[in-house]
Amino acid sequence: MKCAGCLDAPVYPPEERVDTVYCNRDCQKVHWSVHKAHCRTLGSRKKLLRVAVILKVALLTYREVRYDIDLRRIAVHDGVLCLYQNQRPATTRCRRGRFPAHLTSNNAHREAALANNQCTTAMALLGRLTRKLLKGVTSTINILDVQIGKPTTRTKLVPGPDASNCPHTVLKVKLSGNEAWIIDTAGCQYGFEEVLVPFETYMTEKSCTIASAPAPYDATETKDLDYFSTLPFMNKTKAQRGDREQERRARMHFAEFVSIHVSRDIINGSVAEFERNCDRFARDLTAHMLALT
C-alpha cells in the first residue's frame, strides 16, 4: 500500500524518495507518528502541482476562446516555431475568436502559439485564481522576471518584433521548510512541458538569469491593462483603446467565473478525479467565456 497523501507528489531534491509503501493498513497506522510531518510536506507539494496545472489550463483555455492573432500558418524553421500572421495596422480593431485549431495537430505547437508573449497576461489574469487555490497551503508567492538562456524551442511571430531578449515572468513560490518552486504557466512558448519545477533546477536547466528582484504577487485581472493605459504609444488610436476595453471586459468576465464557479475542492481527490476536474474546469470556462457578448 502507498500513502495516499504522498502519492504522486513531485520530487524536490533529485535523490529524494516520495513514495512511502506499507504492507497493510495496520503497519501504516503504526508508522503515522513518524511519517505525518513529511507527508504534510509532500501533500503541500502535490496541491501546489495541481494548482500549477489548473493555472496553465485556465490560461490556455482563455486564450483558445479569446485568440487575438490573425494566424495563417504554423511551421518550424531552423528550430524556431514560426507563427505566420496577417499583421494589422494600429488603426484597425483586433478580432478575437477561437484559436484556428486546423493549423496544427501538434499539441506542443498549439500550446506554444496560445502562450506566445502571454506571460504578462498570465500574471494579471491568474492572480485571483492563484490566491484562491493556494489558500490553506502555507506559501509565499512572488513574481519573478527571468532571462531564458536555453529554451527547448523558441516561438516567433512572423512578421513581428524579435522578442528573444524579452524577460519571461514566472511565479516563485516558497513552501514551509524553505522549498522554492517555479510555476511557469506560459513556458510552453519555449517548449517547456513542466509547469512546476524546483527553483534551482529551473534556473540551472534553462540557463536563466534573474532580470529583476522578486516582488509580492498582488496582481488583479486588469493590472497590466491599467499600466498600458498610461503608455502614450499604446493609446494613439481609437482602435488601441477599444481593444483594451474589450479585453478588460473579458478579464472581468473571467474573474466572475473564478469567484462564483471555482472551488478549492478542484485540486482534491485521486489522480483520475483530478483529471476529470481539469476537464470539467476547461469545459465550464470555455462555455462561460463564449457566453460573453
Backbone bond lengths (Angstrom), bond angles and torsions (degrees), N, CA, C in turn:
res aa  C-N    CA-C-N  psi(-1)  N-CA   C-N-CA  omega(-1)  CA-C   N-CA-C  phi
1 M - - - 1.460 - - 1.510 109.60 -
2 K 1.337 116.07 142.35 1.469 121.18 174.76 1.520 109.34 -108.96
3 C 1.305 115.48 144.00 1.461 120.42 177.95 1.524 109.06 -65.60
4 A 1.330 117.32 124.63 1.468 121.24 -176.86 1.519 112.00 -65.38
5 G 1.336 117.61 -30.62 1.462 120.49 179.67 1.512 112.88 -67.94
6 C 1.332 117.18 -27.34 1.471 121.76 -178.83 1.522 112.73 -94.02
7 L 1.308 115.81 -19.63 1.462 120.47 -170.58 1.525 111.27 -57.66
8 D 1.339 115.97 125.22 1.474 123.34 176.36 1.519 113.58 69.29
9 A 1.333 118.69 17.19 1.470 119.91 173.06 1.527 108.95 -70.36
10 P 1.354 117.95 141.18 1.461 119.45 179.15 1.524 112.27 -71.22
11 V 1.325 115.96 151.59 1.462 122.72 179.71 1.523 109.25 -82.57
12 Y 1.328 116.79 136.95 1.472 119.78 176.97 1.528 110.61 -97.67
13 P 1.338 120.94 -71.70 1.475 117.47 170.66 1.522 108.99 -78.22
14 P 1.320 119.17 142.04 1.471 121.91 -173.58 1.522 114.16 -56.52
15 E 1.339 117.56 -31.42 1.466 120.34 -174.86 1.530 112.88 -86.64
16 E 1.320 117.73 -1.37 1.455 121.25 -174.07 1.529 112.32 -73.69
17 R 1.341 115.37 142.44 1.460 121.70 169.98 1.523 107.74 -98.73
18 V 1.325 117.03 129.12 1.462 119.22 -178.51 1.521 113.61 -108.88
19 D 1.318 117.83 -15.41 1.460 120.45 178.42 1.533 109.96 -91.05
20 T 1.315 116.74 127.35 1.458 122.08 174.03 1.525 107.32 -109.98
21 V 1.334 116.54 124.26 1.458 121.80 -171.24 1.528 109.87 -114.16
22 Y 1.337 115.47 137.48 1.457 121.66 -179.46 1.525 110.06 -125.84
23 C 1.347 114.55 154.15 1.463 118.67 178.56 1.529 111.14 -79.02
24 N 1.350 117.71 -28.36 1.461 120.73 177.88 1.527 109.18 -163.42
25 R 1.324 116.46 177.14 1.461 121.32 -175.99 1.538 111.73 -67.44
26 D 1.327 117.94 -35.65 1.465 119.91 178.50 1.525 111.14 -62.28
27 C 1.315 115.83 -41.37 1.472 120.79 177.33 1.529 110.21 -61.48
28 Q 1.323 116.71 -40.55 1.456 121.28 179.55 1.537 110.82 -64.06
29 K 1.334 116.55 -41.72 1.465 120.49 -179.84 1.527 111.25 -63.81
30 V 1.311 117.23 -41.61 1.467 121.55 179.43 1.523 110.83 -62.18
31 H 1.330 117.04 -37.01 1.474 122.05 -175.09 1.529 113.04 -85.77
32 W 1.336 118.44 -8.28 1.465 121.10 -170.93 1.526 113.14 -59.19
33 S 1.336 117.87 -39.83 1.465 119.73 -178.28 1.529 111.68 -61.90
34 V 1.326 116.77 -29.52 1.472 121.68 177.42 1.528 110.66 -81.08
35 H 1.311 114.85 -37.91 1.474 120.69 -169.65 1.521 114.74 -87.43
36 K 1.329 118.91 -23.55 1.468 121.16 -165.31 1.529 114.10 -60.87
37 A 1.342 119.21 -37.69 1.467 120.31 -178.26 1.530 110.16 -64.38
38 H 1.339 115.32 -46.19 1.468 119.43 179.34 1.525 110.33 -66.83
39 C 1.317 116.62 -36.52 1.462 121.27 179.57 1.529 110.75 -61.46
40 R 1.324 116.75 -41.07 1.461 120.63 -179.98 1.535 110.84 -66.80
41 T 1.327 116.17 -36.89 1.466 119.91 175.50 1.525 110.72 -61.53
42 L 1.328 115.45 -46.93 1.462 119.90 -179.94 1.526 111.07 -67.11
43 G 1.324 116.19 -35.17 1.467 119.75 177.51 1.517 111.63 -63.57
44 S 1.338 116.84 -38.65 1.469 120.40 176.43 1.516 110.99 -64.54
45 R 1.334 116.31 -39.79 1.471 120.07 177.20 1.524 111.07 -62.08
46 K 1.322 115.15 -43.98 1.463 118.91 -178.16 1.525 110.81 -62.79
47 K 1.337 116.42 -41.55 1.459 119.89 176.40 1.522 110.95 -62.83
48 L 1.346 116.59 -41.00 1.468 120.24 179.11 1.521 110.75 -61.99
49 L 1.330 116.73 -42.47 1.464 120.52 177.90 1.523 110.78 -61.20
50 R 1.312 117.26 -44.44 1.458 120.27 -178.66 1.528 111.18 -67.33
51 V 1.330 116.71 -37.09 1.471 119.48 175.02 1.523 109.73 -61.18
52 A 1.337 117.09 -45.24 1.465 120.91 179.83 1.524 111.34 -59.33
53 V 1.330 116.79 -41.39 1.468 120.96 179.11 1.525 110.19 -63.15
54 I 1.344 117.30 -45.19 1.462 120.97 179.63 1.529 110.60 -62.76
55 L 1.319 117.56 -39.38 1.471 120.51 179.74 1.526 111.10 -62.26
56 K 1.319 116.13 -42.13 1.467 119.11 178.29 1.524 110.82 -65.85
57 V 1.333 116.29 -42.87 1.468 119.93 177.20 1.526 110.08 -58.84
58 A 1.329 116.76 -42.06 1.465 121.00 -179.04 1.526 111.01 -63.03
59 L 1.339 117.33 -46.44 1.467 120.56 -179.67 1.525 110.97 -62.13
60 L 1.330 117.10 -48.99 1.467 120.03 -176.27 1.521 111.67 -67.62
61 T 1.328 116.98 -36.31 1.466 120.07 177.94 1.520 110.77 -65.99
62 Y 1.316 116.48 -44.14 1.465 120.95 177.60 1.522 110.48 -58.89
63 R 1.327 116.03 -46.44 1.461 120.28 -179.28 1.526 111.60 -66.99
64 E 1.328 116.37 -35.31 1.461 119.83 -178.41 1.529 111.18 -63.25
65 V 1.312 116.22 -33.42 1.460 121.25 -179.56 1.526 111.72 -88.03
66 R 1.349 116.55 -30.53 1.466 121.33 -173.32 1.533 110.90 -115.82
67 Y 1.321 117.96 41.84 1.469 120.74 -175.42 1.522 110.29 -70.47
68 D 1.341 116.25 132.81 1.468 120.37 -171.00 1.525 113.65 -116.52
69 I 1.341 117.48 14.63 1.465 121.11 178.61 1.524 108.82 -110.46
70 D 1.322 116.29 133.11 1.468 120.95 176.54 1.527 107.46 -82.66
71 L 1.331 115.31 79.45 1.456 122.26 -172.27 1.527 110.34 -84.09
72 R 1.350 116.11 134.63 1.467 119.01 -179.37 1.527 113.23 -119.68
73 R 1.352 117.34 -19.42 1.470 119.24 -179.98 1.519 109.87 -161.38
74 I 1.340 116.20 147.61 1.465 122.97 174.75 1.519 107.27 -126.24
75 A 1.336 117.08 126.22 1.464 120.14 -178.80 1.526 109.59 -152.92
76 V 1.328 116.05 153.80 1.459 121.89 178.10 1.524 108.85 -102.26
77 H 1.344 116.28 127.39 1.466 122.19 176.61 1.521 109.33 -132.98
78 D 1.340 115.82 121.74 1.470 121.84 178.70 1.530 111.74 52.82
79 G 1.323 116.40 41.40 1.453 121.03 177.22 1.508 115.40 80.04
80 V 1.330 117.76 2.02 1.461 122.14 179.89 1.528 108.88 -107.24
81 L 1.323 116.66 130.82 1.455 120.92 175.77 1.523 108.04 -82.90
82 C 1.322 116.42 109.21 1.461 121.90 -175.44 1.524 110.45 -95.35
83 L 1.324 115.79 126.00 1.460 122.80 177.03 1.520 107.29 -105.22
84 Y 1.326 116.51 101.20 1.460 121.00 -177.06 1.530 109.30 -82.84
85 Q 1.325 115.60 124.03 1.454 120.88 -175.93 1.527 111.61 -123.44
86 N 1.310 114.79 156.99 1.462 121.16 167.02 1.528 106.54 -89.88
87 Q 1.317 115.66 104.17 1.457 119.73 -174.35 1.523 110.86 -74.17
88 R 1.320 116.62 138.97 1.459 121.17 -178.82 1.523 109.81 -110.84
89 P 1.318 117.29 150.09 1.467 120.44 176.22 1.520 111.29 -72.48
90 A 1.328 116.33 159.60 1.466 121.37 -178.27 1.518 112.58 -66.19
91 T 1.323 116.24 -14.00 1.471 119.80 -179.63 1.526 112.90 -87.77
92 T 1.341 116.90 -2.06 1.465 122.12 -177.94 1.513 110.39 -108.89
93 R 1.327 116.33 134.63 1.456 120.90 179.12 1.525 110.93 -67.27
94 C 1.316 114.99 147.54 1.459 122.28 177.40 1.528 110.04 -78.87
95 R 1.330 116.33 139.22 1.461 120.67 175.00 1.526 108.70 -102.80
96 R 1.316 115.80 116.79 1.467 120.93 -178.89 1.518 109.48 -102.61
97 G 1.318 115.22 138.56 1.460 119.32 -179.86 1.512 111.10 -169.16
98 R 1.308 117.90 -165.70 1.455 122.46 -178.03 1.527 110.90 -65.89
99 F 1.310 115.98 142.86 1.457 121.58 175.90 1.523 109.64 -60.88
100 P 1.338 118.05 135.65 1.474 120.53 -178.86 1.532 111.54 -74.00
101 A 1.320 115.99 80.23 1.463 122.15 -172.93 1.529 112.99 -62.44
102 H 1.333 117.21 -20.83 1.468 120.03 -178.28 1.530 112.55 -69.11
103 L 1.343 117.22 -11.82 1.462 119.98 -176.66 1.525 113.10 -77.56
104 T 1.328 117.79 -18.10 1.464 119.47 179.25 1.523 110.56 -154.47
105 S 1.339 115.32 145.03 1.459 121.36 172.96 1.526 110.48 -105.70
106 N 1.331 116.07 1.26 1.464 122.25 -179.71 1.525 108.82 -88.91
107 N 1.331 117.60 114.93 1.455 120.86 -175.03 1.526 112.48 -64.58
108 A 1.335 117.73 -36.22 1.470 120.81 178.27 1.523 110.74 -64.28
109 H 1.334 116.78 -38.85 1.468 120.56 178.18 1.529 110.89 -68.67
110 R 1.334 115.63 -38.82 1.471 119.36 177.70 1.525 110.39 -61.71
111 E 1.336 116.67 -47.15 1.458 120.27 -179.44 1.523 111.42 -63.79
112 A 1.334 116.87 -39.41 1.465 120.24 178.89 1.525 111.26 -63.33
113 A 1.342 116.52 -40.93 1.463 120.79 178.63 1.525 111.33 -65.52
114 L 1.325 116.65 -37.09 1.459 120.82 179.42 1.532 111.42 -70.28
115 A 1.337 116.54 -35.73 1.470 120.77 -174.09 1.520 113.78 -92.77
116 N 1.326 117.55 -6.77 1.466 120.02 -174.88 1.530 111.80 -56.61
117 N 1.337 115.90 124.28 1.475 123.25 179.11 1.532 112.78 59.29
118 Q 1.323 117.39 30.16 1.465 120.21 -175.29 1.529 114.11 -112.25
119 C 1.332 118.83 11.09 1.463 118.40 -177.07 1.530 111.43 -67.02
120 T 1.338 118.09 -34.32 1.466 120.36 177.44 1.521 110.44 -69.09
121 T 1.326 116.44 -42.97 1.467 120.67 175.22 1.525 110.27 -57.97
122 A 1.338 116.34 -44.24 1.465 120.57 -178.18 1.519 111.49 -59.88
123 M 1.327 116.79 -42.99 1.463 119.96 -178.11 1.525 111.09 -61.26
124 A 1.327 116.58 -40.76 1.467 120.07 -179.95 1.524 110.94 -75.41
125 L 1.303 116.23 -52.74 1.465 121.69 -174.05 1.525 112.24 -57.71
126 L 1.323 116.97 -38.79 1.464 121.14 -168.42 1.523 114.43 -96.74
127 G 1.332 117.89 3.86 1.459 120.21 -176.15 1.518 113.47 -58.84
128 R 1.307 116.67 -51.51 1.467 120.93 -178.87 1.536 110.94 -61.97
129 L 1.327 116.35 -44.11 1.455 121.20 -178.79 1.528 110.79 -64.36
130 T 1.322 117.64 -41.99 1.466 121.97 179.04 1.512 111.23 -59.61
131 R 1.320 116.13 -50.16 1.468 119.54 -177.87 1.533 111.68 -65.86
132 K 1.317 116.89 -36.27 1.464 119.85 179.65 1.519 111.07 -66.14
133 L 1.318 118.08 -45.41 1.454 121.31 -176.62 1.531 112.72 -72.78
134 L 1.343 117.17 -29.99 1.463 120.33 -178.55 1.522 112.67 -90.36
135 K 1.312 117.95 -0.77 1.456 120.35 176.29 1.528 108.61 -62.61
136 G 1.309 116.38 127.89 1.454 120.15 -176.82 1.515 112.84 97.19
137 V 1.338 117.41 -14.48 1.465 121.41 173.83 1.526 107.02 -100.14
138 T 1.331 117.62 116.51 1.462 121.08 -177.46 1.519 109.48 -63.88
139 S 1.322 115.51 112.23 1.460 118.89 -174.96 1.522 110.68 -159.77
140 T 1.329 114.92 159.14 1.463 123.26 171.24 1.517 107.21 -120.25
141 I 1.325 117.19 127.17 1.464 121.00 -174.97 1.518 109.74 -114.35
142 N 1.323 116.45 123.91 1.460 122.30 175.92 1.517 110.29 -124.54
143 I 1.308 115.06 152.42 1.455 121.72 173.75 1.526 107.75 -94.32
144 L 1.322 117.23 138.75 1.460 121.46 -172.64 1.528 110.29 -139.91
145 D 1.331 116.70 129.02 1.469 122.25 174.71 1.522 109.01 -97.10
146 V 1.340 115.64 127.40 1.464 120.43 179.34 1.528 109.77 -128.30
147 Q 1.310 115.19 156.36 1.456 121.94 173.52 1.528 107.00 -101.66
148 I 1.327 116.59 119.30 1.473 120.80 -178.51 1.523 109.17 -80.96
149 G 1.341 116.58 116.61 1.457 120.27 -178.90 1.509 114.02 -91.19
150 K 1.344 116.31 -25.87 1.459 119.44 -175.65 1.530 110.46 -136.35
151 P 1.328 117.55 79.67 1.469 119.02 175.25 1.521 110.47 -72.34
152 T 1.320 117.00 150.53 1.461 120.37 173.01 1.521 109.35 -72.06
153 T 1.328 115.63 -43.39 1.466 123.52 175.03 1.518 107.28 -142.23
154 R 1.312 116.75 140.12 1.460 119.06 175.74 1.531 109.10 -103.24
155 T 1.326 116.20 141.41 1.458 122.26 -178.90 1.522 109.02 -111.65
156 K 1.352 115.90 137.85 1.462 120.00 -175.29 1.517 111.23 -140.40
157 L 1.336 115.53 134.51 1.463 120.76 172.30 1.516 109.54 -80.23
158 V 1.342 116.80 134.50 1.468 122.32 179.76 1.526 109.35 -130.44
159 P 1.351 120.03 119.06 1.462 125.05 -8.86 1.518 110.91 -72.42
160 G 1.301 115.55 157.91 1.455 120.21 -179.52 1.503 110.18 170.98
161 P 1.331 117.43 164.75 1.467 121.47 -178.48 1.515 111.58 -69.80
162 D 1.310 117.07 155.95 1.456 122.58 176.29 1.528 107.99 -78.98
163 A 1.327 115.86 110.40 1.466 120.47 -176.95 1.525 112.21 -101.88
164 S 1.341 117.01 14.06 1.467 120.16 -173.81 1.527 112.70 -65.79
165 N 1.341 117.47 -23.89 1.465 119.97 -179.29 1.524 113.02 -98.65
166 C 1.326 116.37 4.28 1.462 119.40 179.23 1.531 109.79 -75.05
167 P 1.322 118.14 140.16 1.458 119.63 176.51 1.521 111.19 -66.94
168 H 1.301 114.77 153.24 1.464 122.21 179.92 1.523 107.90 -110.53
169 T 1.330 117.55 131.83 1.457 121.66 -174.83 1.523 111.02 -100.88
170 V 1.320 115.45 129.75 1.465 122.43 -179.26 1.530 108.69 -134.18
171 L 1.320 115.99 174.65 1.462 121.43 173.84 1.525 109.25 -106.16
172 K 1.329 115.21 134.52 1.459 121.37 172.38 1.527 107.19 -106.80
173 V 1.330 115.82 117.82 1.460 121.22 -176.11 1.518 109.23 -115.68
174 K 1.326 115.75 127.09 1.467 120.98 175.39 1.521 109.21 -105.07
175 L 1.325 115.42 126.95 1.453 121.57 173.73 1.524 108.92 -96.36
176 S 1.329 116.09 167.69 1.451 119.23 176.35 1.525 108.97 -60.62
177 G 1.324 116.35 147.71 1.455 119.25 -174.29 1.507 111.72 90.65
178 N 1.346 116.38 4.50 1.473 122.49 175.34 1.520 114.11 69.77
179 E 1.330 117.76 21.49 1.457 120.29 172.47 1.523 109.03 -74.15
180 A 1.315 117.26 133.57 1.469 122.03 178.94 1.525 109.05 -117.96
181 W 1.338 116.16 129.89 1.459 122.97 -177.34 1.521 110.07 -127.25
182 I 1.319 115.77 154.97 1.463 122.57 172.53 1.523 109.20 -109.76
183 I 1.334 116.31 127.64 1.464 122.08 168.19 1.520 106.97 -102.47
184 D 1.319 115.99 119.72 1.472 121.19 -176.79 1.531 108.91 -123.87
185 T 1.319 116.22 89.02 1.467 120.50 -175.54 1.521 112.91 -74.09
186 A 1.336 117.80 -25.15 1.465 120.84 -177.59 1.525 112.33 -108.73
187 G 1.331 116.86 14.91 1.466 120.05 -177.66 1.515 114.13 -68.95
188 C 1.338 117.69 -14.08 1.465 119.60 179.18 1.529 111.58 -63.72
189 Q 1.336 118.54 -18.27 1.472 119.63 175.13 1.530 111.56 -68.74
190 Y 1.334 116.66 -16.68 1.473 121.60 175.49 1.527 111.60 -104.45
191 G 1.328 116.56 6.19 1.459 120.47 -178.68 1.516 113.48 84.66
192 F 1.334 117.82 11.69 1.467 120.66 -179.45 1.526 109.35 -81.55
193 E 1.316 116.45 124.34 1.466 120.92 -178.32 1.524 112.25 -85.54
194 E 1.329 117.32 -40.86 1.460 120.77 -175.58 1.522 110.67 -78.06
195 V 1.315 115.82 135.30 1.453 120.87 -178.81 1.529 111.09 -97.22
196 L 1.333 117.56 -17.20 1.465 122.64 176.54 1.522 108.96 -129.02
197 V 1.349 115.88 122.79 1.461 121.72 -176.22 1.532 108.38 -139.90
198 P 1.341 119.05 139.32 1.463 119.51 173.17 1.533 110.58 -54.29
199 F 1.322 116.63 140.61 1.462 122.04 -172.78 1.530 112.38 -53.69
200 E 1.306 117.11 -52.14 1.470 119.94 -176.59 1.529 111.12 -64.24
201 T 1.326 116.71 -38.67 1.464 120.63 178.14 1.524 110.43 -63.42
202 Y 1.324 116.41 -44.79 1.467 121.15 179.38 1.526 110.82 -59.31
203 M 1.318 116.38 -49.07 1.467 120.86 -176.59 1.529 111.51 -63.99
204 T 1.333 116.40 -37.97 1.467 120.54 -176.87 1.520 111.82 -76.58
205 E 1.339 116.89 -50.91 1.469 120.32 -174.74 1.513 112.16 -65.88
206 K 1.321 117.71 -30.87 1.461 120.98 -177.49 1.529 112.13 -100.84
207 S 1.333 116.27 7.82 1.471 122.91 179.76 1.522 110.94 49.25
208 C 1.309 116.07 52.05 1.468 121.45 -175.79 1.522 111.71 -87.93
209 T 1.311 115.30 149.12 1.458 122.37 166.74 1.524 107.41 -122.66
210 I 1.314 116.08 148.50 1.460 120.37 -179.45 1.526 108.95 -81.29
211 A 1.335 115.88 124.87 1.466 121.13 -177.43 1.523 112.36 -88.26
212 S 1.319 117.33 -27.50 1.466 120.71 176.99 1.520 108.75 -154.79
213 A 1.324 115.95 157.72 1.463 120.69 -176.06 1.526 110.47 -65.33
214 P 1.329 117.04 147.16 1.474 119.80 176.98 1.524 111.09 -58.47
215 A 1.334 115.63 146.78 1.464 121.49 179.16 1.515 108.68 -133.89
216 P 1.328 118.40 150.17 1.465 120.22 179.91 1.527 111.27 -57.00
217 Y 1.314 115.36 141.10 1.470 120.90 -177.97 1.524 108.93 -89.94
218 D 1.323 115.05 99.49 1.463 120.55 -178.03 1.532 111.87 -125.82
219 A 1.321 116.33 23.13 1.465 121.20 -172.38 1.523 112.50 -66.18
220 T 1.327 114.18 144.58 1.459 121.65 168.87 1.530 107.95 -105.98
221 E 1.327 116.33 169.30 1.464 120.76 -175.68 1.527 113.40 -57.52
222 T 1.323 117.94 -27.15 1.471 120.21 -174.66 1.527 112.86 -115.04
223 K 1.336 118.41 17.11 1.468 120.13 -175.78 1.520 112.05 -59.46
224 D 1.321 117.54 -43.51 1.463 120.17 179.73 1.530 111.14 -67.12
225 L 1.343 117.01 -38.54 1.464 120.42 179.71 1.525 111.17 -65.90
226 D 1.323 116.28 -36.98 1.462 120.29 177.30 1.533 110.36 -61.97
227 Y 1.322 115.74 -40.10 1.468 119.73 178.52 1.531 110.84 -69.08
228 F 1.329 117.79 -43.25 1.461 121.02 -179.41 1.533 111.58 -59.92
229 S 1.318 115.79 -31.08 1.476 119.03 -179.01 1.520 112.25 -67.58
230 T 1.347 117.83 -13.30 1.469 121.33 178.71 1.526 112.61 -94.27
231 L 1.339 117.57 -5.54 1.471 120.97 -176.02 1.528 110.00 -95.42
232 P 1.324 117.76 118.35 1.471 120.60 -176.49 1.524 114.01 -54.76
233 F 1.336 118.03 -41.77 1.465 119.66 -175.42 1.531 112.60 -69.04
234 M 1.339 117.04 -14.85 1.460 120.47 177.49 1.521 112.12 -100.49
235 N 1.325 115.98 9.11 1.468 120.69 -178.24 1.531 111.92 -133.81
236 K 1.322 115.78 26.14 1.463 119.91 -176.96 1.517 112.77 -76.08
237 T 1.312 116.90 -31.15 1.466 119.35 -173.25 1.528 111.27 -123.41
238 K 1.314 114.13 158.98 1.462 120.71 176.44 1.528 110.65 -63.33
239 A 1.343 116.36 -34.55 1.463 120.96 179.81 1.528 111.14 -63.53
240 Q 1.323 117.38 -42.87 1.458 121.08 178.82 1.527 111.20 -60.95
241 R 1.320 115.48 -45.74 1.470 119.43 -179.55 1.527 111.11 -67.20
242 G 1.326 116.76 -38.67 1.455 120.80 178.80 1.517 112.18 -65.62
243 D 1.336 116.43 -40.90 1.465 120.42 178.47 1.523 111.08 -61.95
244 R 1.329 115.29 -41.02 1.457 118.86 -178.73 1.533 111.13 -66.82
245 E 1.312 117.52 -39.64 1.457 120.07 178.64 1.523 111.55 -67.85
246 Q 1.331 115.89 -34.92 1.468 119.93 175.75 1.532 110.21 -64.05
247 E 1.335 116.29 -42.29 1.456 120.66 178.71 1.531 110.55 -67.37
248 R 1.319 117.12 -38.07 1.460 120.61 178.44 1.543 110.41 -59.78
249 R 1.308 115.88 -41.85 1.462 121.05 -179.95 1.527 110.51 -64.05
250 A 1.320 116.54 -40.67 1.466 120.56 179.33 1.528 110.75 -67.31
251 R 1.328 116.98 -39.02 1.461 120.38 179.18 1.533 111.04 -62.69
252 M 1.329 116.73 -41.47 1.458 120.13 179.70 1.534 111.08 -69.05
253 H 1.324 115.97 -30.39 1.463 120.27 174.60 1.529 109.80 -66.24
254 F 1.314 116.33 -40.01 1.468 121.93 174.94 1.530 109.89 -62.47
255 A 1.328 116.96 -43.79 1.466 121.28 179.75 1.523 111.09 -59.58
256 E 1.314 116.14 -37.99 1.466 121.09 177.86 1.527 110.23 -61.46
257 F 1.312 116.56 -42.44 1.467 121.03 178.71 1.525 110.24 -60.82
258 V 1.330 116.96 -45.35 1.463 121.18 -179.16 1.525 110.67 -62.65
259 S 1.322 116.49 -44.75 1.460 120.94 -176.28 1.526 112.57 -67.16
260 I 1.317 116.57 -38.35 1.464 120.40 -171.98 1.525 113.09 -96.79
261 H 1.321 117.37 -39.30 1.467 120.22 -167.22 1.524 115.29 -107.30
262 V 1.335 118.89 -8.08 1.464 120.22 -176.88 1.524 110.17 -104.27
263 S 1.319 115.09 126.76 1.465 122.09 176.37 1.521 108.94 -115.31
264 R 1.333 116.24 151.36 1.464 119.75 177.58 1.524 112.08 -66.22
265 D 1.322 117.30 -14.43 1.470 120.66 177.04 1.524 111.70 -63.28
266 I 1.317 116.91 -15.20 1.462 120.93 -177.81 1.524 111.58 -60.91
267 I 1.339 117.80 -25.89 1.467 120.17 -177.33 1.524 112.59 -96.17
268 N 1.332 117.29 5.85 1.472 121.02 -179.14 1.527 110.98 -95.25
269 G 1.331 114.65 174.14 1.458 120.28 174.39 1.518 113.74 94.36
270 S 1.321 114.80 -178.53 1.467 121.80 179.55 1.529 110.25 -71.75
271 V 1.325 115.17 175.19 1.469 120.03 177.52 1.524 110.58 -59.36
272 A 1.334 116.21 -45.37 1.468 120.46 -179.71 1.520 111.07 -64.14
273 E 1.334 116.70 -40.65 1.471 120.14 178.76 1.518 110.98 -64.97
274 F 1.327 116.42 -40.69 1.462 119.16 179.08 1.530 111.16 -65.17
275 E 1.313 117.76 -39.85 1.463 120.52 177.25 1.528 110.80 -60.98
276 R 1.328 116.32 -41.11 1.469 119.63 177.27 1.535 110.47 -65.51
277 N 1.325 116.39 -38.57 1.466 120.22 177.46 1.534 111.36 -61.17
278 C 1.329 116.01 -41.83 1.471 120.81 178.93 1.527 110.95 -62.75
279 D 1.325 116.00 -45.50 1.464 120.27 179.87 1.526 111.17 -62.20
280 R 1.327 115.41 -43.28 1.466 119.50 179.89 1.531 110.83 -66.56
281 F 1.324 116.53 -39.95 1.466 121.44 177.36 1.524 110.90 -58.57
282 A 1.333 116.75 -46.41 1.464 120.96 -179.74 1.523 111.48 -63.79
283 R 1.334 116.97 -42.69 1.462 120.60 179.46 1.526 111.23 -64.19
284 D 1.333 115.94 -45.92 1.475 119.59 -177.88 1.526 111.22 -66.61
285 L 1.339 116.72 -39.65 1.464 119.64 178.97 1.526 110.39 -66.13
286 T 1.321 116.89 -41.25 1.463 120.58 178.08 1.532 110.46 -58.87
287 A 1.322 116.61 -48.10 1.468 120.97 179.89 1.525 110.88 -62.04
288 H 1.322 116.26 -40.57 1.470 120.55 -179.65 1.525 110.70 -63.66
289 M 1.341 116.76 -46.12 1.461 119.13 -177.82 1.522 111.62 -70.31
290 L 1.316 117.88 -33.68 1.476 120.22 178.03 1.527 111.72 -69.12
291 A 1.332 116.47 -21.92 1.463 120.25 179.14 1.529 112.55 -76.01
292 L 1.335 117.01 -10.15 1.469 121.27 178.72 1.521 108.95 -70.27
293 T 1.328 116.41 123.80 1.479 119.97 -178.57 1.516 110.10 -108.26
